[in-house]
Each structure stands twice: as C-alpha cells, then as structure tokens.
Amino acid sequence: MSRARTLTVLGVLLMLAACLLPCLPLWNGITLPDQDPTPEAIQQENAEALAFEQRFQVAAWIAGALAILGLAAFIYARKHHRRAGGA
C-alpha cells in the first residue's frame, strides 16, 4: 500500500473516530430520574449531570483534535498523490 493511500485511510479513520467519540458518554448509562426524588437523590442527580457534562466536554475536545488530524492527513495524502502523478 502506498504512503498516500495509507495516509488517506488513516485520515478517514481518524475523522470517523472523531464522529463516534462524543457518543461514548451517552452509552455510559443514562437513566431516567426518580418519580418522587428525595433532596439527596436530587443532589446525586445534579452531581451525575455535572460529571456527564465534563466527560462529554472532554470527549468533544478530543474528537475535535482527531478530526483536525484526520483532515490534515487526508489533505496531505491527496496533495502527495497528485504530485506523484496519481489519478
């Protein structure tokens, strides 16, 4: 496999991973709130919501970095492929 093709595949895989990464916190077990919560349960739910928001924010930043790296690899591979005389 040529270097340009390898970078193209790597770029596409990184962009795909960037799209899927923010979904991971969602699969981590979101539950419905209690019907008649106690004050302690409300505090617990608020703490869980804050923790979820922080995990999602970290996942979004990492996904953004992966998307940028993937796009850069894809563009570099395409330019390298054109210079090499590929179709």
C-alpha positions, 0 to 999 in steps of 0.5 A: 500500500502506498504512503498516500493511500495509507495516509488517506485511510488513516485520515478517514479513520481518524475523522470517523473516530472523531464522529463516534467519540462524543457518543461514548458518554451517552452509552455510559448509562443514562437513566431516567430520574426518580418519580418522587426524588428525595433532596439527596437523590436530587443532589446525586442527580445534579452531581451525575449531570455535572460529571456527564457534562465534563466527560462529554466536554472532554470527549468533544475536545478530543474528537475535535483534535482527531478530526483536525488530524484526520483532515490534515492527513487526508489533505496531505495524502491527496496533495502527495498523490497528485504530485506523484502523478496519481489519478 
